[in-house]
Amino acid sequence: MDGDFLFYALILLLAAVIVVPIAKRSGLGTVLGYIVAGVIIGPFGMGLITEAETLLHFSEFGVVMMLFLIGLELEPKVLWRLRKSLLGLGSSQMIATTALITIPCIAFGLAWPLALAIGLGLALSSTAISLQIMTERNLFSAKTGQSAFSVLLFQDLAIIPILAIIPLLATATETEVKTITDVLRVVEQGSGGGSLWEKSLKVVGLVTLLIGIGHYAVRHVLHYIARTGVREIFTATALLLVIGVTFIMLSAGLTPAMGAFIAGVILADSEYKHEIENQIEPFKSLLLGLFFISVGMTINFDVFSKNIPMILGATVGLVAVKLLVLAGLAKFIKFNVRDNLMFSILLAQGGEFAFVIFQFASQVKLLTPDMTSTLNVIVAISMMATPLLILLYDKILVPWLDSRKTGEVSPILPPLNEHNPVIIFGYGRFGQIIGRLLQAKRIGATILDHDPTQIDFLRKFGWKVYYGEVLDMHLLEKAGIEHAKIIVIGIDDFEKSVKATQRIKETYPHVKIVVRAYDRRNAQDFMKAGADFIERETFASALNAGEAVLRFMGYRAFTAKTLVRKFAMHDRKSLEDAAHFNDNDKDWISFALESRQQLIDLFEKDRQDAEAHMAENWEHKNGAPL
């Protein structure tokens, strides 16, 4: 094995292990920790590793995997729910930010194609940094996180047309553009010769073919691999899918990002998506860490030292423009002050794909090498500024807002000493009924909810409710989960409820977990996660209604109640037995049919037993027949 490879691996891992935990514990965040580690070991720091560009290209695969995971989450229902913020917020942010950067660049004497390329590149935000912060703070279920994710998603989708536009802008700098004919000539030249329509049709056809093959073929391949029970082969298959589709799209002239994104979309409705997510996540996280380290290594301090006032001024201007645009959008959609600040800070930096765009612009001679280096430094410094802005938000802005008593709910739970035996998370219709029952019996309960409006409403009626996210273990510790006997989870986000159930059961196995499930599949997910009691939303009410139907049909009250009780017991047992099957598994289908037949046989046996019992009673009363 090459000694240089071992040395580089040792230095990278050592820097990450030493610097990142320090940054995390000091409140700076893991992203800034990785970047600082890169600065220290890079060519402009201690000089332990000099091949920063090579490392950057390799670690960009972490960003590719991240886009794969983004595509994996794009089920139609998710896109439909985010449609307004995706198209409205996303497009507004891109257009406004690009315009506010492009116009000053033109005013400073840059040609419009060059200024537009710079504006498009700097309008992007860092998907890696923003998602990392949102994950650490459990913001994905909050309106702030969903809006930020929508903007990031629109930007990720916009990267493809931006990369297609760059060669056209490079051609436009060499061609006088005055008429529509000139524009069409520029487009034709920028497409690299040949027919632009032919290339477009080729790409559309390839994407359609991949989605079709993926929908019908890949799930069967994954099913076959899953049945082998060899986890590492399943991992290899998931990686093969990402790399294979990425390579095909790259060969067709599109970006690896587009390939990974399409690979994710192909599997968005697959029953294996969560397992694939679990398999890919470690690779993505490791490569993203390397990506941030390489960003730190590529910060050219020679360029920075020669242009300190200009670079710092441009960085401050970039962050200020983005904060202004984002704050305006947040105000338009009626965010409160605190959410407005968090939303704006999350997306105020330059993005990792700006490096790709500027490098590509340099390759097509639109940007000079010096301009590319300067822009990369500006983007990198803006990325480093984001964790510092988050720290400013936590330590200064939030306490200041609280001191003004704006009436908003603080997202930080104060220390509690109630040590109640029950914790109820989610105080909607489900949680309130349980809470009122406990209150009537004078059983103490600590109540948590993630909806500030609901909390304000409940406080008006004297309820003591605290704000927080169910996946925040630090929050649950403050709520006294170590001393609690039971936790009730009654939020509407069932995917998050399952994750919380699993995490709580692993950390606090003594706590009994009571949950509300949406349907049978969701109930089985809760079973696997370790829930102690699962109440399906409509099951109990349906049983009660079914008992009433039997009574109206002439069954005696005792008989109707007995039939309903036996049905419920059989359904519970079949639910537990079916928990390890997949929806498309032939064994599961056979099991479902067999279970249905068992229920019919059970009721038939009850009928025969009842008839035999009636005959026995008649014989006992009238005497045995001759």
C-alpha positions as CSV (number, residue, x, y, z in Angstrom):
1,M,0.0,0.0,0.0
2,D,1.3,3.5,-0.9
3,G,2.9,5.2,2.1
4,D,1.6,8.6,1.0
5,F,-2.0,7.4,1.0
6,L,-1.6,6.1,4.6
7,F,0.0,9.4,5.7
8,Y,-2.8,11.5,4.1
9,A,-5.4,9.2,5.7
10,L,-3.7,9.5,9.1
11,I,-3.5,13.3,8.9
12,L,-7.1,13.8,7.7
13,L,-8.6,11.5,10.3
14,L,-6.4,13.0,13.1
15,A,-7.3,16.5,12.2
16,A,-11.0,15.7,12.1
17,V,-10.9,13.7,15.4
18,I,-9.1,16.6,17.2
19,V,-10.6,19.7,15.7
20,V,-14.2,18.8,15.0
21,P,-15.2,17.7,18.6
22,I,-13.6,20.9,19.9
23,A,-15.6,23.0,17.5
24,K,-18.8,21.1,18.3
25,R,-18.4,21.4,22.1
26,S,-17.5,25.1,21.8
27,G,-20.8,25.7,19.9
28,L,-19.2,26.5,16.5
29,G,-20.7,23.4,14.8
30,T,-19.2,20.5,13.0
31,V,-19.0,22.2,9.6
32,L,-16.8,25.0,10.8
33,G,-14.7,22.4,12.6
34,Y,-14.1,20.5,9.4
35,I,-13.2,23.7,7.5
36,V,-10.8,24.8,10.2
37,A,-9.2,21.4,10.2
38,G,-8.6,21.8,6.4
39,V,-7.1,25.2,6.9
40,I,-4.7,23.9,9.5
41,I,-3.4,20.9,7.5
42,G,-3.7,22.5,4.0
43,P,-1.0,24.0,1.8
44,F,-1.6,27.5,3.3
45,G,-1.5,26.2,6.8
46,M,1.0,23.6,8.1
47,G,1.4,22.2,4.6
48,L,0.9,18.6,5.6
49,I,-1.3,17.9,2.6
50,T,-0.8,19.9,-0.7
51,E,-3.1,18.1,-3.1
52,A,-6.2,20.0,-2.1
53,E,-7.8,20.1,-5.5
54,T,-7.6,16.3,-5.9
55,L,-9.1,15.8,-2.5
56,L,-11.9,18.3,-3.3
57,H,-12.8,16.4,-6.5
58,F,-12.9,13.1,-4.7
59,S,-14.9,14.4,-1.8
60,E,-17.4,16.1,-4.1
61,F,-18.9,12.6,-4.3
62,G,-20.2,13.3,-0.8
63,V,-22.3,16.1,-2.2
64,V,-23.4,13.8,-5.0
65,M,-24.6,11.2,-2.4
66,M,-26.4,14.0,-0.5
67,L,-28.3,14.8,-3.7
68,F,-29.2,11.2,-4.1
69,L,-30.6,11.2,-0.6
70,I,-32.5,14.4,-1.4
71,G,-34.0,12.7,-4.5
72,L,-34.9,9.7,-2.3
73,E,-37.1,11.9,-0.2
74,L,-39.0,13.3,-3.2
75,E,-42.2,11.3,-3.1
76,P,-45.0,13.0,-5.0
77,K,-46.9,13.8,-1.8
78,V,-43.8,15.6,-0.4
79,L,-43.4,17.7,-3.6
80,W,-47.1,18.5,-3.6
81,R,-47.0,19.7,0.0
82,L,-44.0,21.9,-0.7
83,R,-45.1,23.1,-4.1
84,K,-45.9,26.7,-3.1
85,S,-42.7,27.2,-1.1
86,L,-40.6,25.2,-3.7
87,L,-41.7,27.3,-6.7
88,G,-42.6,30.6,-4.9
89,L,-39.8,30.9,-2.3
90,G,-37.2,29.1,-4.4
91,S,-37.6,31.0,-7.6
92,S,-38.0,34.3,-5.8
93,Q,-34.8,33.8,-3.8
94,M,-32.8,32.8,-6.9
95,I,-34.1,35.7,-9.1
96,A,-33.8,38.4,-6.5
97,T,-30.4,37.4,-5.2
98,T,-29.0,36.9,-8.7
99,A,-30.3,40.4,-9.7
100,L,-28.9,42.1,-6.6
101,I,-25.4,40.6,-7.3
102,T,-25.4,40.9,-11.1
103,I,-26.4,44.6,-11.3
104,P,-23.6,45.9,-9.0
105,C,-21.1,43.7,-10.9
106,I,-22.1,45.4,-14.2
107,A,-21.9,48.8,-12.5
108,F,-18.3,48.0,-11.5
109,G,-17.5,47.5,-15.2
110,L,-17.9,43.7,-15.7
111,A,-19.4,42.4,-18.9
112,W,-23.0,41.3,-18.4
113,P,-22.4,37.6,-19.2
114,L,-19.6,37.5,-16.7
115,A,-21.6,39.4,-14.1
116,L,-24.6,37.0,-14.6
117,A,-22.4,34.0,-14.2
118,I,-21.1,35.4,-10.9
119,G,-24.6,36.3,-9.8
120,L,-25.9,32.8,-10.5
121,G,-23.0,31.1,-8.7
122,L,-23.2,33.3,-5.6
123,A,-27.0,33.1,-5.4
124,L,-26.7,29.4,-4.4
125,S,-26.6,28.4,-0.7
126,S,-24.7,25.5,0.9
127,T,-27.0,22.5,0.9
128,A,-24.4,20.6,3.0
129,I,-24.1,23.3,5.7
130,S,-27.8,24.2,5.9
131,L,-28.9,20.5,6.1
132,Q,-26.3,19.8,8.7
133,I,-27.5,22.6,10.9
134,M,-31.2,21.7,10.3
135,T,-30.4,18.1,11.3
136,E,-28.6,19.1,14.4
137,R,-31.5,21.3,15.4
138,N,-34.4,19.0,14.3
139,L,-35.9,21.7,12.1
140,F,-37.2,19.6,9.2
141,S,-40.7,19.3,10.7
142,A,-40.9,23.0,11.5
143,K,-42.1,25.6,9.0
144,T,-38.6,27.2,9.1
145,G,-36.9,24.0,8.1
146,Q,-39.4,23.1,5.4
147,S,-39.2,26.5,3.8
148,A,-35.4,26.4,3.9
149,F,-35.4,22.9,2.4
150,S,-37.7,24.1,-0.4
151,V,-35.3,26.9,-1.3
152,L,-32.3,24.5,-1.2
153,L,-34.2,22.0,-3.3
154,F,-35.1,24.6,-5.9
155,Q,-31.4,25.6,-6.0
156,D,-30.3,22.0,-6.4
157,L,-32.7,21.7,-9.4
158,A,-31.4,25.0,-10.8
159,I,-27.8,23.9,-10.8
160,I,-28.4,21.8,-14.0
161,P,-29.7,24.7,-16.2
162,I,-27.1,27.0,-14.7
163,L,-24.3,24.7,-15.9
164,A,-26.0,24.6,-19.3
165,I,-26.1,28.4,-19.4
166,I,-22.4,28.9,-18.6
167,P,-21.1,27.9,-22.1
168,L,-23.7,30.2,-23.6
169,L,-22.5,33.1,-21.5
170,A,-18.9,32.3,-22.5
171,T,-19.9,32.4,-26.2
172,A,-21.9,35.6,-25.6
173,T,-18.8,37.4,-24.4
174,E,-17.2,36.8,-27.8
175,T,-20.4,37.4,-29.9
176,E,-22.3,40.6,-30.3
177,V,-25.9,39.9,-29.2
178,K,-28.5,42.3,-30.4
179,T,-31.3,40.2,-32.0
180,I,-33.2,37.0,-31.5
181,T,-31.1,35.5,-34.3
182,D,-28.0,36.4,-32.4
183,V,-29.3,34.7,-29.3
184,L,-30.2,31.5,-31.2
185,R,-26.7,31.5,-32.8
186,V,-25.1,31.8,-29.3
187,V,-27.3,28.9,-28.1
188,E,-26.3,26.7,-31.0
189,Q,-22.6,27.6,-30.5
190,G,-22.8,27.0,-26.8
191,S,-24.3,23.6,-27.2
192,G,-20.9,22.5,-28.7
193,G,-22.1,22.2,-32.3
194,G,-24.7,19.8,-33.5
195,S,-28.4,20.1,-32.9
196,L,-29.4,21.4,-29.5
197,W,-32.8,19.8,-30.0
198,E,-31.2,16.4,-30.6
199,K,-29.2,16.7,-27.4
200,S,-32.3,17.8,-25.4
201,L,-34.4,14.9,-26.8
202,K,-31.5,12.5,-26.0
203,V,-31.3,13.7,-22.4
204,V,-35.1,13.6,-21.9
205,G,-35.3,10.2,-23.4
206,L,-32.5,8.9,-21.2
207,V,-34.0,10.3,-18.1
208,T,-37.4,8.8,-19.0
209,L,-35.8,5.4,-19.7
210,L,-33.9,5.4,-16.4
211,I,-37.0,6.3,-14.4
212,G,-39.0,3.6,-16.2
213,I,-36.3,0.9,-15.7
214,G,-35.7,2.0,-12.2
215,H,-39.4,1.8,-11.2
216,Y,-40.0,-1.7,-12.7
217,A,-36.6,-3.4,-12.5
218,V,-34.5,-1.9,-9.7
219,R,-37.1,-2.8,-6.9
220,H,-37.0,-6.4,-8.1
221,V,-33.2,-6.5,-8.0
222,L,-33.2,-5.0,-4.5
223,H,-35.9,-7.5,-3.4
224,Y,-33.7,-10.3,-4.7
225,I,-30.6,-8.9,-3.0
226,A,-32.5,-8.3,0.3
227,R,-33.7,-12.0,0.3
228,T,-30.1,-13.2,0.4
229,G,-29.7,-11.6,3.9
230,V,-26.2,-10.4,3.1
231,R,-26.1,-6.7,4.2
232,E,-22.8,-5.8,2.6
233,I,-24.1,-6.9,-0.8
234,F,-27.2,-4.7,-0.3
235,T,-24.8,-1.8,0.6
236,A,-22.8,-2.5,-2.5
237,T,-26.0,-2.6,-4.6
238,A,-27.1,0.8,-3.3
239,L,-23.6,2.3,-4.1
240,L,-23.7,0.6,-7.5
241,L,-27.0,2.2,-8.3
242,V,-25.8,5.7,-7.3
243,I,-22.5,5.4,-9.2
244,G,-24.0,3.7,-12.2
245,V,-26.8,6.2,-12.8
246,T,-24.3,9.1,-12.1
247,F,-21.9,7.7,-14.7
248,I,-24.6,7.2,-17.3
249,M,-25.8,10.8,-16.9
250,L,-22.2,12.1,-17.0
251,S,-21.7,10.2,-20.2
252,A,-24.8,11.9,-21.7
253,G,-23.3,15.3,-20.9
254,L,-25.1,16.1,-17.7
255,T,-23.7,16.6,-14.2
256,P,-23.1,13.8,-11.7
257,A,-25.4,15.7,-9.4
258,M,-28.3,15.3,-11.8
259,G,-27.5,11.6,-12.1
260,A,-27.6,11.1,-8.4
261,F,-30.7,13.1,-8.0
262,I,-32.5,11.0,-10.6
263,A,-31.3,7.8,-9.0
264,G,-32.9,9.0,-5.7
265,V,-36.1,9.9,-7.5
266,I,-36.2,6.4,-9.0
267,L,-36.3,4.8,-5.6
268,A,-38.5,7.5,-3.9
269,D,-41.5,5.2,-3.7
270,S,-39.6,2.0,-3.0
271,E,-40.2,0.1,0.2
272,Y,-36.4,-0.2,0.5
273,K,-35.8,3.5,0.5
274,H,-35.2,3.7,4.3
275,E,-32.7,0.8,4.3
276,I,-30.9,2.4,1.4
277,E,-30.8,5.6,3.3
278,N,-29.2,3.9,6.3
279,Q,-26.6,2.2,4.1
280,I,-25.6,5.4,2.2
281,E,-25.7,7.8,5.1
282,P,-22.3,6.8,6.6
283,F,-20.5,7.2,3.2
284,K,-22.3,10.5,2.6
285,S,-21.3,11.8,6.1
286,L,-17.7,10.8,5.8
287,L,-17.3,12.2,2.3
288,L,-19.0,15.4,3.2
289,G,-16.6,15.8,6.1
290,L,-13.7,15.4,3.6
291,F,-15.5,17.9,1.3
292,F,-15.5,20.5,4.1
293,I,-11.9,19.8,5.0
294,S,-10.9,20.2,1.3
295,V,-12.8,23.5,1.2
296,G,-10.6,24.7,4.1
297,M,-7.5,23.5,2.3
298,T,-8.4,25.3,-0.9
299,I,-8.8,28.7,0.8
300,N,-5.9,30.6,-1.0
301,F,-4.4,32.8,1.7
302,D,-2.0,34.3,-0.9
303,V,-5.0,35.6,-2.8
304,F,-6.7,36.6,0.4
305,S,-3.7,38.5,1.7
306,K,-3.3,40.5,-1.5
307,N,-7.0,41.6,-1.6
308,I,-8.1,41.6,2.1
309,P,-10.3,44.7,1.9
310,M,-12.0,43.7,-1.3
311,I,-12.6,40.1,-0.3
312,L,-13.9,40.9,3.1
313,G,-16.1,43.6,1.7
314,A,-17.5,41.3,-1.0
315,T,-18.1,38.5,1.6
316,V,-20.0,40.9,3.9
317,G,-21.9,42.2,0.9
318,L,-22.8,38.7,-0.3
319,V,-24.1,37.7,3.2
320,A,-25.9,41.0,3.6
321,V,-27.7,40.7,0.2
322,K,-28.8,37.2,1.0
323,L,-30.0,38.1,4.5
324,L,-31.9,41.0,3.0
325,V,-33.6,38.9,0.3
326,L,-34.4,36.0,2.7
327,A,-35.7,38.2,5.5
328,G,-38.0,39.9,3.0
329,L,-39.3,36.6,1.8
330,A,-39.8,35.3,5.4
331,K,-41.7,38.5,6.3
332,F,-43.9,38.0,3.2
333,I,-44.9,34.5,4.4
334,K,-45.5,35.8,7.9
335,F,-42.7,34.3,9.8
336,N,-42.2,35.6,13.4
337,V,-39.0,37.5,14.2
338,R,-37.2,34.5,15.5
339,D,-38.1,32.1,12.7
340,N,-37.3,34.9,10.2
341,L,-33.7,35.2,11.6
342,M,-33.1,31.5,11.6
343,F,-34.4,31.0,8.1
344,S,-32.3,33.9,6.8
345,I,-29.1,32.8,8.5
346,L,-29.5,29.2,7.4
347,L,-29.2,30.2,3.7
348,A,-27.0,33.3,3.9
349,Q,-23.8,31.7,2.8
350,G,-22.4,30.7,-0.6
351,G,-22.8,27.1,-1.7
352,E,-20.5,24.2,-2.4
353,F,-21.8,24.1,-6.0
354,A,-20.5,27.6,-6.6
355,F,-17.0,26.0,-6.6
356,V,-18.2,23.7,-9.4
357,I,-19.9,26.5,-11.4
358,F,-16.9,28.8,-11.1
359,Q,-14.5,26.0,-12.0
360,F,-16.6,25.2,-15.0
361,A,-16.8,28.9,-16.0
362,S,-13.0,29.0,-15.8
363,Q,-12.7,25.9,-18.1
364,V,-14.8,27.6,-20.8
365,K,-12.7,30.8,-20.5
366,L,-15.6,32.8,-19.0
367,L,-13.6,33.4,-15.7
368,T,-9.9,34.0,-15.4
369,P,-8.0,31.8,-12.9
370,D,-7.4,34.8,-10.6
371,M,-11.1,35.6,-10.6
372,T,-12.0,32.0,-9.9
373,S,-9.6,31.9,-6.9
374,T,-11.0,35.1,-5.5
375,L,-14.6,34.0,-5.9
376,N,-13.8,30.6,-4.2
377,V,-12.2,32.4,-1.3
378,I,-15.3,34.6,-0.9
379,V,-17.6,31.6,-1.0
380,A,-15.4,29.7,1.5
381,I,-15.3,32.6,4.0
382,S,-19.1,33.0,3.7
383,M,-19.5,29.3,4.5
384,M,-17.2,29.7,7.6
385,A,-19.3,32.7,8.7
386,T,-22.5,30.7,8.9
387,P,-21.7,28.7,12.1
388,L,-20.6,32.0,13.6
389,L,-23.9,33.6,12.7
390,I,-25.7,30.7,14.2
391,L,-23.7,31.2,17.4
392,L,-24.6,34.9,17.4
393,Y,-28.3,33.9,17.0
394,D,-28.2,31.5,19.9
395,K,-26.1,33.6,22.3
396,I,-27.2,37.2,21.6
397,L,-30.3,37.5,19.3
398,V,-32.5,34.9,21.0
399,P,-31.9,36.2,24.6
400,W,-32.4,39.8,23.3
401,L,-35.7,38.8,21.7
402,D,-36.7,37.1,25.0
403,S,-35.8,40.1,27.0
404,R,-38.1,42.2,24.9
405,K,-41.0,39.8,25.8
406,T,-42.3,39.6,22.3
407,G,-44.8,36.9,23.4
408,E,-43.2,34.3,21.2
409,V,-42.5,30.8,22.5
410,S,-38.9,30.2,23.5
411,P,-37.5,27.2,21.7
412,I,-35.2,26.5,24.7
413,L,-36.9,24.5,27.5
414,P,-36.0,25.8,30.9
415,P,-34.6,23.3,33.5
416,L,-37.5,21.3,35.0
417,N,-37.6,19.6,38.5
418,E,-41.1,18.2,38.2
419,H,-40.0,14.5,37.8
420,N,-43.5,13.6,36.7
421,P,-44.2,9.9,36.0
422,V,-45.7,10.7,32.6
423,I,-44.4,12.8,29.7
424,I,-46.9,13.6,26.9
425,F,-45.4,14.9,23.7
426,G,-48.0,16.3,21.3
427,Y,-51.0,17.9,23.0
428,G,-53.6,17.8,20.3
429,R,-56.8,15.9,20.4
430,F,-55.1,12.6,21.3
431,G,-52.7,14.0,23.9
432,Q,-55.3,16.2,25.6
433,I,-57.7,13.3,26.3
434,I,-54.9,11.4,28.1
435,G,-53.8,14.6,29.9
436,R,-57.3,15.4,31.2
437,L,-57.7,11.8,32.3
438,L,-54.5,11.9,34.3
439,Q,-55.3,15.3,35.7
440,A,-58.7,14.0,37.0
441,K,-56.8,11.3,38.9
442,R,-54.1,13.8,40.1
443,I,-51.3,12.1,38.2
444,G,-48.6,14.5,37.2
445,A,-47.6,14.8,33.6
446,T,-45.0,17.0,31.8
447,I,-46.5,18.3,28.5
448,L,-44.4,19.1,25.5
449,D,-45.4,20.3,22.0
450,H,-43.7,21.6,18.9
451,D,-46.4,24.0,17.7
452,P,-46.0,27.5,19.2
453,T,-49.6,28.5,18.3
454,Q,-51.0,25.4,20.1
455,I,-48.8,26.2,23.2
456,D,-50.0,29.8,23.3
457,F,-53.6,28.6,23.0
458,L,-53.3,26.1,25.8
459,R,-51.5,28.5,28.1
460,K,-54.5,30.8,28.0
461,F,-56.5,28.0,29.6
462,G,-54.0,27.4,32.4
463,W,-52.1,24.5,30.9
464,K,-48.3,24.4,31.5
465,V,-46.9,23.3,28.1
466,Y,-43.3,23.5,27.0
467,Y,-41.9,23.9,23.5
468,G,-39.6,21.3,21.9
469,E,-39.0,18.6,19.3
470,V,-39.5,14.9,20.2
471,L,-36.2,13.9,18.6
472,D,-34.3,16.2,20.8
473,M,-32.9,13.9,23.5
474,H,-31.4,16.8,25.4
475,L,-34.9,18.3,25.7
476,L,-36.3,15.0,27.0
477,E,-33.6,14.8,29.6
478,K,-34.6,18.3,30.8
479,A,-38.2,17.1,30.9
480,G,-37.2,14.4,33.3
481,I,-37.3,11.3,31.1
482,E,-34.8,9.5,33.4
483,H,-37.4,9.6,36.2
484,A,-40.4,9.1,34.0
485,K,-42.3,5.8,33.8
486,I,-44.3,6.5,30.6
487,I,-44.0,8.7,27.6
488,V,-47.0,9.3,25.3
489,I,-46.2,10.3,21.7
490,G,-49.1,11.9,19.9
491,I,-47.7,14.1,17.2
492,D,-49.0,13.9,13.6
493,D,-45.5,13.3,12.0
494,F,-45.6,9.5,12.2
495,E,-42.2,9.0,10.6
496,K,-40.6,11.2,13.3
497,S,-42.7,9.4,16.0
498,V,-41.2,6.0,14.9
499,K,-37.6,7.4,15.0
500,A,-38.3,8.9,18.4
501,T,-39.7,5.6,19.7
502,Q,-36.6,3.7,18.6
503,R,-34.2,6.3,20.0
504,I,-36.0,6.6,23.4
505,K,-36.2,2.8,23.7
506,E,-32.5,2.4,23.0
507,T,-31.5,5.1,25.5
508,Y,-34.1,4.7,28.2
509,P,-35.3,1.0,28.0
510,H,-37.2,1.4,31.3
511,V,-39.7,3.9,29.9
512,K,-43.0,2.5,28.6
513,I,-43.9,4.1,25.3
514,V,-47.5,4.7,24.2
515,V,-48.0,5.8,20.7
516,R,-50.8,6.5,18.1
517,A,-50.4,4.8,14.7
518,Y,-51.9,5.8,11.4
519,D,-52.5,2.4,9.9
520,R,-51.3,-1.2,10.1
521,R,-48.0,-0.5,8.4
522,N,-47.3,2.3,10.7
523,A,-48.2,0.1,13.7
524,Q,-45.8,-2.5,12.5
525,D,-43.1,0.2,12.3
526,F,-43.8,1.1,15.9
527,M,-43.6,-2.6,16.9
528,K,-40.1,-2.8,15.3
529,A,-39.1,0.4,17.1
530,G,-40.1,-1.0,20.5
531,A,-43.3,0.7,21.4
532,D,-45.1,-0.9,24.4
533,F,-48.7,0.1,23.5
534,I,-49.9,1.0,20.0
535,E,-53.4,2.5,19.4
536,R,-54.4,2.6,15.8
537,E,-56.3,5.8,15.0
538,T,-59.6,4.3,13.7
539,F,-59.3,0.7,15.0
540,A,-61.1,1.0,18.4
541,S,-63.9,3.2,17.0
542,A,-64.4,0.8,14.1
543,L,-64.7,-2.1,16.5
544,N,-67.3,-0.2,18.6
545,A,-69.2,0.6,15.4
546,G,-68.9,-3.0,14.2
547,E,-70.4,-4.2,17.5
548,A,-73.3,-1.8,17.0
549,V,-73.9,-3.2,13.5
550,L,-74.0,-6.8,14.9
551,R,-76.5,-5.7,17.5
552,F,-78.7,-4.1,14.8
553,M,-78.4,-7.4,12.8
554,G,-80.0,-9.2,15.7
555,Y,-77.0,-10.6,17.6
556,R,-77.3,-10.7,21.4
557,A,-75.1,-8.1,23.2
558,F,-72.9,-10.8,24.7
559,T,-72.4,-12.6,21.4
560,A,-71.6,-9.3,19.6
561,K,-69.1,-8.3,22.2
562,T,-67.4,-11.7,22.2
563,L,-67.1,-11.7,18.3
564,V,-65.6,-8.2,18.4
565,R,-63.1,-9.2,21.2
566,K,-62.0,-12.4,19.3
567,F,-61.6,-10.4,16.1
568,A,-59.5,-7.8,17.9
569,M,-57.3,-10.5,19.4
570,H,-56.8,-12.2,16.1
571,D,-56.1,-9.0,14.3
572,R,-53.5,-8.1,17.0
573,K,-51.7,-11.4,16.6
574,S,-51.7,-11.3,12.8
575,L,-50.3,-7.7,13.0
576,E,-47.4,-8.9,15.2
577,D,-46.8,-11.9,13.0
578,A,-46.8,-9.9,9.8
579,A,-44.4,-7.2,11.1
580,H,-41.4,-8.8,9.3
581,F,-42.9,-9.0,5.9
582,N,-42.7,-6.5,3.0
583,D,-45.8,-5.2,1.2
584,N,-44.7,-6.8,-2.1
585,D,-43.5,-10.0,-0.6
586,K,-45.3,-13.1,-1.9
587,D,-44.9,-14.7,1.5
588,W,-46.7,-11.7,3.0
589,I,-49.6,-12.1,0.5
590,S,-49.8,-15.8,1.3
591,F,-49.8,-15.0,5.0
592,A,-52.5,-12.4,4.7
593,L,-54.8,-14.8,2.8
594,E,-54.0,-17.5,5.4
595,S,-54.7,-15.2,8.3
596,R,-58.1,-14.2,6.7
597,Q,-59.0,-17.9,6.4
598,Q,-58.0,-18.6,10.0
599,L,-60.4,-15.9,11.1
600,I,-63.2,-17.4,9.1
601,D,-62.4,-20.8,10.5
602,L,-62.4,-19.4,14.0
603,F,-65.8,-17.9,13.6
604,E,-67.1,-21.1,11.9
605,K,-65.8,-23.2,14.8
606,D,-67.6,-20.9,17.2
607,R,-70.8,-21.4,15.2
608,Q,-70.5,-25.2,15.3
609,D,-69.7,-25.2,19.0
610,A,-72.7,-23.0,19.6
611,E,-75.0,-25.4,17.6
612,A,-73.5,-28.4,19.5
613,H,-74.1,-26.7,22.8
614,M,-77.7,-25.9,21.8
615,A,-78.3,-29.6,20.8
616,E,-76.8,-30.8,24.1
617,N,-79.1,-28.5,26.1
618,W,-82.1,-29.7,24.1
619,E,-81.2,-33.4,24.7
620,H,-80.7,-32.6,28.4
621,K,-84.1,-31.0,28.6
622,N,-86.1,-33.4,26.4
623,G,-84.2,-36.6,26.9
624,A,-81.9,-38.5,24.6
625,P,-83.4,-39.5,21.2
626,L,-84.3,-43.2,20.5
